[in-house]
Amino acid sequence: MFKDYPHKNKILKNQPNTIIKSLADKSVLEKEFYILKFLENLSFVPRVSNFDGKVFLEEKLSGREMIKDDLSEDSIKELALILRKIHLLDILPSIKKYIYNDFLIDGKYQPVSIMRAILKEVPPQIIDKHEDVLCEIARNIESKLKNKNYQVSLIHGDLSLHNIFFQKDDIFLIDWTDCRLDISSCDVSQLFYLLDLSHVQQKIFLKHYDMDYIDDEILIFHRLLLLLHDLAHSAIKGEMLDEDYITKLSLECKIFYER
């Protein structure tokens, strides 16, 4: 499930090498601190310390957010290797409570339950003509995954350009508040979707990411969930529904159905 936890980062004080960081929701702040502590031996996350329940210290990065022009073959390869490393980590019992996902059953991804849950959030006039196809797609993916060798893993959960940081020649992943235990293809598809990677760029990524269970059908399924999430989010906020999203939704259904 593509969850979005509303939160506002609040930088209380900039210091030469660290920032004092807080969030309105202290449980989310605690989650991010302990996830970053779990990841602290990896070179691509900021270091944190001194959590007192209200604030913590985070390493101050001197670079900038990624932009589309940064998406060279080398940077895409590096992102693939970073995500592969994250997704292959053994999860410590001490962090499981922070990344619990109630859409997993016995450690397995549940496409049908996830699709039904998100369809409830989308205005009926948008999905009425697509609902049967969307549910059929979810059933097909659930059946396919039963024969796939995959493990759920820690995923970042919010791989937008804003959360990919360049410092000199290094890439950092920041803002871990939406991380969770899930199937790793959620991260991969979200990265493709939010960074709008071309077909060629996706192939470069998948070559270096090298997880056999991921195929076009699974990626299409995740893209459908992301499109539905955006439509639901717009409806909840009372915004006008974006016709481009509706057109993309119809096209993705058609592509899958005609495979």
Backbone as a ProteinNet text record, in pm:
[ID]
protein_1_A
[PRIMARY]
MFKDYPHKNKILKNQPNTIIKSLADKSVLEKEFYILKFLENLSFVPRVSNFDGKVFLEEKLSGREMIKDDLSEDSIKELALILRKIHLLDILPSIKKYIYNDFLIDGKYQPVSIMRAILKEVPPQIIDKHEDVLCEIARNIESKLKNKNYQVSLIHGDLSLHNIFFQKDDIFLIDWTDCRLDISSCDVSQLFYLLDLSHVQQKIFLKHYDMDYIDDEILIFHRLLLLLHDLAHSAIKGEMLDEDYITKLSLECKIFYER
[TERTIARY]
86.2	0	88.5	53.6	133.3	79.3	134.3	87.7	162.8	95.3	157.6	128.2	231.7	213.3	239.2	134.3	158	244.8	348.1	436.3	508.8	549.3	625.9	760.6	865.5	998.1	1018.1	1077.6	1105.7	1251.7	1330.1	1470	1480.7	1511.7	1512.7	1638.5	1749.9	1873.8	1975.5	2036.7	2147.3	2277.7	2360.9	2492.8	2595.5	2723.7	2822.8	2815.6	2799.5	2801.1	2673.4	2579.8	2455.4	2338.3	2218.4	2096.1	2018.1	1943.4	1853.1	1716.5	1669.4	1549.5	1436.1	1314.1	1195.3	1080	975.6	851.3	735.5	622.6	504.6	461.4	466.3	429	554.6	564.2	685.4	703.7	595.6	610.2	677.8	648.2	714.4	860.3	885.9	1023.8	1105.1	1045.6	1113	1141.7	1043.2	1060.2	1178.2	1182.7	1290.1	1425.8	1434.3	1562.5	1612.6	1527.9	1575.2	1598.5	1526.6	1556.4	1693.2	1720.4	1849.9	1963.8	1938.8	2041	2067.1	1961.3	1975.2	2059.5	2045.7	2114.2	2248.4	2293.9	2404	2537.6	2553.5	2677.8	2679.3	2568.8	2562.1	2604.3	2672.4	2732	2631.3	2509.2	2415.3	2298.3	2312.7	2211.8	2281.3	2214.8	2276.5	2285	2389.5	2406.4	2316.4	2268.5	2184.2	2233.5	2197.4	2236.3	2148.8	2161.5	2105.5	1954.3	1880.1	1733.5	1685.8	1606.5	1556.9	1404	1340.9	1195.4	1128.2	1201.8	1145.9	1225.1	1355.3	1442.5	1555.2	1624.2	1751.3	1845.6	1972.8	2074.2	2090.4	2093.7	2114.3	2232.4	2313.1	2426.7	2381.2	2452	2418.2	2483.7	2403	2454.3	2472.2	2580.7	2611.6	2574.5	2510.9	2478.4	2342.8	2269.8	2140.9	2051.6	1922.4	1828.9	1860.4	1829.4	1847.2	1750.7	1793.3	1706.8	1710.4	1616.6	1606.4	1736.3	1805.5	1929.1	2039.4	2023.7	2124.4	2113.1	2008.1	1980.3	2065.4	2194	2286.7	2283.9	2347.6	2355.9	2426.2	2530.5	2603.8	2517.9	2439.1	2357.3	2242.8	2188.1	2082.4	2138.6	2259.3	2325.3	2347.4	2393.8	2419	2290	2182	2053.1	2008.7	2030.3	1993.3	2071.3	2200.6	2284.1	2249.4	2214.5	2172.6	2044.3	1945	1817.9	1836.8	1918.3	1944.4	2002.7	2097.5	2160.9	2058	1971.6	1867.6	1773.7	1731.2	1629.3	1681.8	1813	1870.7	1913	1888.2	1925.6	1843.8	1908.7	1835.5	1773.3	1646.5	1574.3	1592.6	1639.1	1655.5	1519.9	1499.5	1373	1342.2	1445.6	1425.7	1358.9	1363.3	1300.3	1168.9	1132.3	1011.8	886.7	879.4	759.3	745.3	856.9	852.8	812.8	824.4	799.3	686.8	607.2	496.3	401.9	355.3	265.3	149.3	29	-84.2	-139.6	-78.6	-119	-32.6	55.1	132.2	70.6	59.3	9.7	114.6	165.3	271.6	389.5	420.6	534.8	514.6	390.1	362.6	277.8	306.6	237.7	97	-0.9	-141.7	-202.7	-178.7	-227.6	-378.2	-457.1	-603.8	-651.8	-604.4	-645.3	-604	-484.3	-434.7	-518.8	-548.4	-629.8	-768.3	-830.1	-964.3	-961.9	-856.4	-846.6	-833	-751.2	-729.3	-847.6	-916.7	-1034.9	-1143.7	-1148.9	-1248.4	-1225.5	-1102.4	-1067.4	-1084.2	-1106.9	-1114.8	-1261.2	-1296.9	-1436	-1492.6	-1614.9	-1672.5	-1677.6	-1702.1	-1714.1	-1583.7	-1472.5	-1342.9	-1318.2	-1357.3	-1316.6	-1426.3	-1549.9	-1659.8	-1629.2	-1578.6	-1555.5	-1424.8	-1343.2	-1214.1	-1209	-1305.8	-1292.4	-1273.5	-1350.7	-1339.2	-1200.2	-1149.2	-1016.5	-909.7	-922.3	-824.8	-821.3	-936.1	-940.9	-886.3	-912.9	-857.6	-705	-651.9	-507.2	-447.7	-512.6	-463	-463.3	-567.9	-573.8	-463.1	-437.6	-331.3	-194.5	-170.4	-42.5	-29.4	-136.9	-133	-101.1	-161.7	-134.9	10.3	57.3	194.5	296.8	273.6	370.5	380.4	275.9	282.2	391.7	426.9	530.4	663.4	673.5	796	872.5	1004.5	1090.5	1124.6	1053	1077.8	1062.3	1124.5	1111.6	1069.8	983.3	955.7	1077.3	1092.9	1213.9	1181.6	1280.4	1268.1	1266.3	1166.7	1166.8	1162	1210	1212.8	1072.7	996.6	856.4	823.7	925.2	896.8	1014.2	1037.6	1156.7	1131.9	1103.7	1090.8	1227	1237.7	1362.5	1400.7	1300.1	1326.8	1402.7	1388.9	1448.3	1573.5	1621.8	1748.7	1844.9	1951.1	2037	2176.4	2226.2	2361.7	2456.9	2566.7	2673.2	2804.1	2860.1	2976.8	2938.6	3008.2	2976.8	2893.2	2845.9	2773.2	2623.1	2546	2400.4	2359.3	2269.4	2211.9	2060.3	2001.4	1855.6	1816.2	1729.3	1686.8	1536.2	1485.3	1342.9	1289.5	1310.3	1271.4	1140.2	1059.5	937.1	832.3	838.2	739.9	792.3	908	962.1	872.1	878.9	795.7	850.1	794.7	822.7	727.6	782.5	696.7	774.9	707.3	773.9	861.1	983.1	1079.6	1041.8	961	920.1	835.9	780.1	710.6	806.8	926.4	1027.1	1069.4	1092.6	1141.6	1039.9	915.6	812.3	788.1	792.4	773.6	886.7	1009.2	1122.8	1100.9	1060.4	1034.6	925.4	822.2	703.7	734.1	794.9	816.6	930.8	1028.9	1138.7	1111.4	999.6	958	1070.3	1123.5	1233	1182.1	1261.8	1228.6	1244.5	1196	1209.1	1355.8	1440.3	1584.2	1643.9	1608.1	1659.3	1612.4	1488.2	1437.9	1517.3	1550.4	1628.7	1766.9	1828.8	1959.8	1947.6	1845.2	1824.3	1807	1717.6	1684.6	1803.4	1888	2008.4	2097.2	2114.9	2204.9	2134.6	2004.2	1927	1920.5	1893.1	1909.2	1829	1697.3	1607.1	1514.9	1526.4	1462.1	1309.7	1249.4	1103.7	1032.2	1103.1	1038.8	1025.5	903.6	880.4	783	751.6	667.9	530	472.3	337.5	335.3	434.5	440.8	460.4	543.8	566.7	441.3	368.6	242.5	144.1	137	45.2	77.7	204.9	243.3	213.2	235.2	203	54.4	-27.3	-171.8	-204.9	-140.9	-164.8	-122.6	-11.7	35.5	-59.8	-109.7	-208.1	-334.8	-381.9	-501.3	-478.1	-358.6	-324.1	-331.9	-278.1	-281.4	-424.6	-507	-646.9	-720.9	-695.4	-759	-713.8	-585	-529.6	-593.4	-609.8	-673.3	-818	-888.8	-1029.2	-1043	-954.9	-959.8	-935.4	-845.1	-811.7	-912.7	-1010.5	-1112.4	-1063.1	-953.6	-898	-967.9	-958.2	-1010.5	-929.1	-996	-927.4	-851.7	-727.4	-639.6	-675.7	-719	-758.4	-642.1	-518.7	-402.3	-390.8	-418.2	-412	-518.7	-637.3	-746.4	-712.2	-652.9	-611.2	-503	-405.2	-297.8	-354.3	-451.6	-513.5	-578.8	-652.2	-718.2	-615.6	-507.9	-404	-333.3	-299.6	-230.6	-319.2	-448.7	-541.1	-543.5	-547.4	-553.5	-426.7	-310.9	-183.4	-178	-218.5	-213.5	-311.2	-431.3	-538.2	-507.3	-429.5	-400.3	-270.1	-203.8	-75.6	-97.1
-119.6	0	122.8	220.9	341.8	440.3	433.2	518.4	650.6	753.7	885.3	942.3	951	1002.5	1152.2	1234.8	1378.4	1419.4	1495.1	1540.5	1664.3	1744	1863.4	1857	1850.4	1858.1	1996.9	1999.6	2127.3	2127.4	2210.6	2223.4	2332.5	2292.7	2388.6	2474.3	2414	2489.9	2426.3	2508.5	2463.6	2483.6	2381.1	2389.1	2357.1	2376.9	2357.2	2220.4	2113.2	1979.1	1900.2	1955.3	1885.2	1982.2	1924.8	2002.7	1940.5	2020.4	1969.4	1952.8	1830.5	1798.7	1754.6	1796.9	1754.4	1735.9	1668.5	1651.9	1674.1	1716.9	1736.2	1603.8	1496.1	1364.3	1296.5	1287.6	1235	1085.1	1013.4	870.6	851.5	939.3	933.3	975.5	1075.1	1118.1	1002.5	932.2	816.9	709.5	683.6	584.5	621.5	745.8	784.9	773.5	814.3	807.6	663.9	571.1	433.5	361.4	399.2	342.9	392.8	522.3	575.9	518.6	491.2	424	282.5	213.9	79.7	83.9	192	203.6	276.3	310.9	405.8	356	227.1	177.7	185.9	230.7	248.3	390.8	404.9	534.5	634.6	591	676.7	725.8	721.5	781.2	876.4	983.8	1075.3	1010.5	1043	991.9	1070.6	1003.5	1069.7	1032	1115.3	1087.7	1168.8	1139.6	1221.6	1241.8	1134.7	1143.9	1150.3	1251.6	1266.6	1257.8	1208	1198.8	1317	1428.3	1548.8	1594.4	1573	1614.2	1512	1514.1	1443.7	1524.1	1490	1553.1	1470.7	1539.4	1472.4	1536.8	1452	1500.4	1603.6	1712.9	1818.3	1789	1767.7	1741.2	1873.5	1885.7	2014	2018.6	1914.2	1909.1	1969.4	1902.7	1954.3	1837.6	1869.2	1768.4	1731.5	1607.8	1563.1	1637	1662.2	1715.7	1620	1635.5	1543.9	1536.7	1649	1651.3	1566.1	1528.2	1445.5	1297.7	1260.7	1118.9	1064.5	1056.2	995.4	844	773.4	627.6	589.5	664.2	633.5	655.4	764.6	791.3	690.7	647.8	546.2	413.6	379	257.9	265.9	380.8	394.9	381.9	442.2	428.2	282.2	209.7	67.8	-11.6	14.5	-58.4	-21.1	106.8	151.1	78.6	77.5	12.2	-138.2	-197.6	-341.6	-370.7	-288.4	-309.5	-296.1	-194.4	-176.6	-296	-339	-443.4	-581.7	-597.7	-725.8	-728.8	-620.1	-614.9	-713.3	-775.8	-854.7	-758.3	-777	-686.4	-729.4	-637.4	-666.4	-664.2	-753.2	-752.9	-616.8	-542.4	-414.7	-308.2	-321.1	-218.3	-264.3	-390.3	-441.2	-362.9	-316.4	-243.2	-109.9	-54.8	73	58.5	-61.8	-79.5	-179.3	-204.8	-300.4	-258.8	-357.3	-332.4	-430.7	-380	-470.2	-526.2	-490.9	-550.9	-671.5	-712.1	-834.6	-945.6	-1063.6	-1179.8	-1289.9	-1333.5	-1435.1	-1395	-1265.6	-1216.3	-1210.4	-1215.6	-1213.9	-1091.9	-1040.3	-924.9	-966.1	-877.5	-909.2	-813	-834.9	-741.9	-718.4	-823.2	-808.4	-720.2	-745.3	-664.3	-518.2	-497.4	-361.1	-288.6	-357.4	-295.1	-260	-348.8	-320.9	-201.5	-194.1	-83.6	50.8	56.7	185.4	223.2	123.6	154.9	222	192	255.4	405.1	449.6	590.4	672.3	604.7	673.7	698.6	818.7	847.9	744.6	694.8	588.4	623.6	751	787.1	765.4	758.9	737.4	590.4	505	364.5	269.3	316.2	224.9	138.7	201.3	126	47.4	71.8	2	-99.5	-97.7	-174.2	-323.2	-382	-525.6	-560.8	-479	-504.9	-489.3	-383.9	-360.6	-477.5	-528.2	-641.8	-768.1	-784.4	-900.2	-892.4	-772.5	-752.4	-790.3	-745.5	-777.5	-928	-996.2	-1142.5	-1210.6	-1160.9	-1218.6	-1202.8	-1084.5	-1059.8	-1146.8	-1160.8	-1244.6	-1389	-1438	-1574.3	-1588.4	-1489.5	-1492.3	-1495.5	-1415.6	-1404.9	-1533.5	-1616.1	-1743.5	-1833.5	-1811	-1893.1	-1819.7	-1705.2	-1625.6	-1637.6	-1636.3	-1640.4	-1497	-1443.4	-1306.9	-1298.9	-1198.1	-1170.9	-1025.3	-999	-858.8	-801.1	-670.7	-607.4	-466	-402.5	-259.9	-183.3	-96.9	-8.2	136.8	227.4	369.4	428.4	405.3	443.6	582.8	664.1	799.8	848.9	780.3	806.6	914.3	1033.9	1148.9	1215.8	1307.4	1381.5	1457.4	1500.3	1577.1	1495.2	1364.1	1277.7	1205.4	1244.1	1191.7	1309.4	1300.1	1415.7	1391.1	1490.8	1485.2	1563.7	1499.7	1569.7	1531.4	1626.3	1599.2	1488	1373.8	1264.6	1155	1181.1	1078.9	1104.6	995.9	1004	962.3	1039.9	1007.9	995.1	904.1	896.8	956	1056.3	1123.9	1105	1149.4	1144.4	1001.1	929.1	788	770.3	873.6	865.3	772	746	659.4	518.4	484.9	351.1	246.6	124.4	16.5	-117.6	-223.5	-357.6	-386.3	-421.1	-440.3	-512.3	-541.5	-601.7	-493.6	-528.7	-427.4	-360.4	-426.8	-367	-241.3	-221.4	-95.2	22.3	9.8	116	137.4	27.3	36.1	107.3	64.7	125.4	270.7	300.5	439	528	477.1	552.5	581.3	481	499.6	603.8	595.5	681.3	826.4	846.4	981.9	1053.2	976.1	1036.9	1036.4	976.1	970.2	914.9	799.5	739.1	684.4	702.8	649.8	498.1	434.9	289.5	249	323.6	294.1	308.2	414	434.6	324.7	279.6	170.3	42.1	15.5	-104.1	-98.3	20.1	37.1	6.4	62.7	40.1	-108.8	-175.4	-314.9	-407.6	-373.3	-453.1	-457.5	-342.5	-335.2	-371.8	-352.3	-390.8	-542.9	-609.7	-755.4	-835.1	-813.2	-897.1	-970.8	-1102.8	-1181.1	-1175.8	-1155.3	-1166.1	-1047.4	-936.4	-815.9	-827.3	-811.7	-811.6	-699.7	-688.3	-577.1	-577.5	-695.4	-701.2	-648.5	-685.1	-636.5	-485.6	-433.9	-289.5	-215.1	-271.8	-210.3	-206.1	-314.5	-318.9	-207.2	-190.9	-84.8	53.6	72.3	202.1	231.5	128.5	147	192.4	130.8	171.7	316.2	355.3	492.8	592.6	558.3	644.8	655.8	543.6	544.4	623.5	609.1	686.2	835.4	878.9	1020.9	1069.8	987.6	1024.5	1033.1	936.8	937.6	1058.4	1089.1	1202.3	1333.3	1347.1	1467.8	1478.9	1366.4	1367.2	1403.8	1347.1	1374.7	1522.9	1583.3	1724.9	1817.5	1759.3	1840.1	1909.3	1857.6	1917.8	1862.2	1935.2	1884.5	1763.4	1660.4	1539.2	1564.3	1523.4	1544.7	1446.8	1500.3	1414.9	1331.3	1380.5	1303.2	1173.1	1180	1058.8	958.9	1009.6	921.9	854.8	931.8	877.3	771.2	800.1	703.5	576.4	591.3	475.8	386.4	446.1	369.3	298.1	368.3	311.7	194.6	211.8	103.8	-21.7	-1.2	-114.8	-185.4	-106.9	-162.8	-242	-184.3	-250.4	-386.4	-386.7	-510.5	-612.1	-565.4	-656	-722	-650.2	-701.3	-780.7	-795.3	-868.6	-1015.2
0	0	0	-79.1	-83.7	18.1	137.6	245.9	241.6	282	288.2	425.6	508.3	643.2	642.6	657.1	655.6	773.9	745.3	851.7	804	898.2	864.6	934.2	851.8	910.2	969.3	1084.8	1147.6	1190.9	1126	1161.5	1266.8	1389.2	1499	1498.6	1455.5	1457.4	1364.6	1278.9	1195.9	1270.9	1272.6	1331.6	1223	1247.8	1141	1072.9	1150.5	1092.8	1114.8	1191.5	1220.6	1218.9	1211.9	1230.3	1345.3	1416.4	1519.5	1454	1449.7	1372	1462.4	1426.3	1499	1401.1	1445.4	1371	1466.3	1411.9	1497.1	1559.9	1479.6	1528.7	1584.1	1715.4	1777.8	1753	1728.1	1697.8	1562.1	1466.1	1335.1	1347.8	1434	1460.7	1518.7	1615.8	1676.1	1571.8	1487	1380.5	1290.7	1244.6	1153.4	1221	1346.9	1417.4	1423.9	1465.1	1484	1351.8	1247.7	1115.5	1067.7	1085.2	1043.7	1127.6	1255.3	1337.3	1284.4	1245.6	1188.5	1060.3	982.3	853.3	861.4	981.1	994.1	937.2	916.4	857.3	705.5	647.8	502.9	467.4	356	320.1	265.8	235.4	162.5	247.5	380.3	468.2	565	605.3	703.3	840.8	915.3	1051.2	1147.5	1250.6	1351.1	1490.5	1588.6	1727.7	1822.7	1951.5	2059.9	2052.1	2029.5	2031.9	2176.6	2208.8	2346.1	2355.1	2247.4	2245.5	2178.7	2165.1	2103.9	1980.9	1983.3	1872.8	1859.5	1745.5	1734	1645.4	1653	1568.8	1442	1328.5	1200.1	1128.2	1066.2	989	885.6	875.6	780.6	646.5	545.1	410.8	337.1	265.3	201.4	54.1	4.7	-137.5	-169.7	-258.5	-305.4	-345.6	-361.4	-409	-553.9	-589	-726.7	-819	-940.4	-1045.5	-1164.4	-1256	-1370.3	-1449.8	-1462.2	-1540.6	-1478.3	-1352	-1285.7	-1322.4	-1394.9	-1419.5	-1533.6	-1509.5	-1604.1	-1586.8	-1677.2	-1663.8	-1533.7	-1496.9	-1373.4	-1248.4	-1246.7	-1128.6	-1117.2	-1230.7	-1228.4	-1179.1	-1225.3	-1176.5	-1025.8	-976.2	-833.2	-753.4	-802.3	-733.9	-729	-837.5	-841.4	-737.7	-726.6	-631.1	-487.1	-464.6	-331.1	-288.9	-377.7	-342.1	-326.2	-410.3	-395.8	-257.8	-214.3	-84.4	28.4	20.4	122	125	7.5	-2.3	35.7	43.6	83.1	230.8	301.7	443.1	526.4	623.3	722.9	823.9	850.9	940	1085.5	1167.6	1309.4	1380.2	1476.2	1551.6	1615.3	1651.9	1721.5	1636.2	1503.9	1419.1	1357	1378.2	1312.2	1349.1	1475.3	1516.9	1444.3	1393.9	1323.5	1176.5	1122.7	978.9	953	1055.8	1043.2	930.5	855.7	742.3	751.6	779.6	799.3	669.4	554.8	427.5	392	481.7	462.7	547.4	488.3	561.4	550.1	664.2	668	579.6	583.4	508.4	357.9	313.2	169.7	131.5	13.9	-42.2	-83.9	-63.6	-87.9	-190.8	-319.8	-423	-421.6	-399.3	-404.4	-289.2	-169.5	-53.4	-71.7	-124.8	-145.7	-250.6	-361.3	-465.7	-412.2	-338.3	-284.2	-189.5	-108.5	-12.3	-82.3	-185.3	-250.7	-339.7	-395.3	-477	-394.4	-265.7	-178.8	-165	-191.3	-174.7	-302.2	-414.5	-543.6	-578.5	-627.1	-663.7	-761.4	-735.8	-819.2	-967.1	-1000.7	-1141.8	-1217.7	-1144.4	-1208.7	-1234.3	-1141	-1149.4	-1193.5	-1204.9	-1237.8	-1360.3	-1466.5	-1590.2	-1587.2	-1484.6	-1475.4	-1362.9	-1272.6	-1149	-1173.6	-1264.4	-1289.2	-1341	-1433.5	-1489.2	-1381.5	-1298.2	-1192.6	-1093.7	-1056.4	-963.6	-1029.8	-1159.3	-1230.8	-1236.5	-1260.1	-1261.6	-1126	-1018.6	-884.2	-859.6	-903.6	-886.8	-967	-1088.6	-1171.2	-1104.1	-1046.7	-979.6	-855.5	-780	-659.5	-696.2	-803	-849	-896.9	-972	-1023	-909.5	-805.8	-697.4	-615.1	-618.4	-546.4	-601.7	-728.6	-792	-804.2	-737.3	-743.7	-612.4	-624.2	-506.1	-466.9	-369.4	-325.4	-174.6	-115.6	26.7	44.5	141.3	173.4	244.4	237.3	288.7	335.5	395	425.1	293	275.5	158.3	206.1	122.6	159	160.5	53.4	51.2	0.5	-30.6	-80.6	-165.2	-276.5	-357.7	-463.5	-415.5	-505.2	-518.9	-613.6	-631.4	-505.2	-428	-305.9	-201.7	-208.5	-105.7	-152.6	-270.9	-322.1	-327.7	-251.8	-227	-284.3	-356.2	-409.8	-320	-279.2	-207.8	-276.4	-350.9	-436.1	-533.2	-527.9	-620.4	-555.2	-433.8	-359.1	-359.4	-354.2	-344	-203.1	-143.5	-13.3	-28	46.9	57.9	192.4	189.9	311.6	331.9	446.2	481.6	477.1	586.1	596	671.9	680.2	760	700.2	569.1	504.5	480.3	536	514.4	580.3	529.4	582.4	534	585.4	537.4	422	304.3	188.1	78.9	-28.9	-143.9	-209.9	-245.1	-289.1	-420.9	-501.9	-629.7	-609.4	-489.2	-459.6	-473.6	-415.1	-426.3	-570.4	-640.4	-778.8	-867	-859.6	-943.2	-905.4	-775.2	-732.3	-783.6	-780.4	-834.9	-983	-1059.9	-1202.8	-1224.7	-1143.1	-1157.8	-1120.4	-1002.9	-953.9	-1026.6	-1075.2	-1150.2	-1300.3	-1339.4	-1479.9	-1567.9	-1527.7	-1603.3	-1736.6	-1839.2	-1971.2	-1971	-2077.8	-2088.8	-2085.7	-2154.2	-2157.5	-2016.8	-1945.7	-1810	-1715	-1732.4	-1649.1	-1673.7	-1798.5	-1831.2	-1767.8	-1769.8	-1705.8	-1556.7	-1494.6	-1351.7	-1322.7	-1394.7	-1365.9	-1389.7	-1485.1	-1511.2	-1387.2	-1321.2	-1206.1	-1075.2	-1070.9	-951.4	-939.1	-1051.3	-1063.1	-961.2	-961.7	-881.3	-979.6	-984.8	-1090.3	-1088.9	-971.1	-963.6	-1027.2	-1048.6	-1102.4	-1253.7	-1303.4	-1447.8	-1482.9	-1611.3	-1658	-1593.5	-1572.5	-1516.4	-1372.9	-1294.9	-1156.5	-1154.1	-1243.4	-1247.8	-1293.8	-1388.9	-1432.4	-1316	-1239.3	-1124.3	-1025.1	-994.3	-900.5	-957.8	-1086.9	-1148.3	-1137.1	-1155.2	-1138.9	-996.8	-897.8	-759.2	-736.1	-795.5	-779.5	-845.1	-962.2	-1028.6	-944.8	-893	-809	-681.2	-623.7	-503.5	-531.5	-645.4	-679.5	-700.3	-764.1	-784	-650	-562.7	-430.3	-349.7	-356.7	-282.1	-328.4	-460.4	-514.8	-467.3	-468.2	-427.3	-279.6	-195.1	-52	-25.1	-102.7	-83.9	-150.7	-223.1	-289.3	-414.5	-471.9	-592.3	-715.6	-826.5	-952.7	-994.5	-1043.9	-1085.1	-1215.4	-1216.9	-1330.6	-1442.8	-1556.8	-1669	-1720.8	-1706.4	-1749.7	-1671.7	-1540.9	-1459.1	-1503.2	-1534.1	-1575.9	-1709	-1800.8	-1930.4	-1911.6	-1825.1	-1798.1	-1736.8	-1647.3	-1583.4	-1689.1	-1779	-1885.4	-1973.1	-2004.9	-2091	-2023	-1895.2	-1823.9	-1815.7	-1789.7	-1786.9	-1921.3	-2026.9	-2162.2	-2194.2	-2158.2	-2184	-2113.7	-1987.4	-1910.5	-1966.7	-1994.3	-2036.3	-2171.7	-2256.4	-2391.6	-2398.1	-2283.4	-2283.3	-2318.8
[MASK]
+++++++++++++++++++++++++++++++++++++++++++++++++++++++++++++++++++++++++++++++++++++++++++++++++++++++++++++++++++++++++++++++++++++++++++++++++++++++++++++++++++++++++++++++++++++++++++++++++++++++++++++++++++++++++++++++++++++++++++++++++++++++++++++++++++

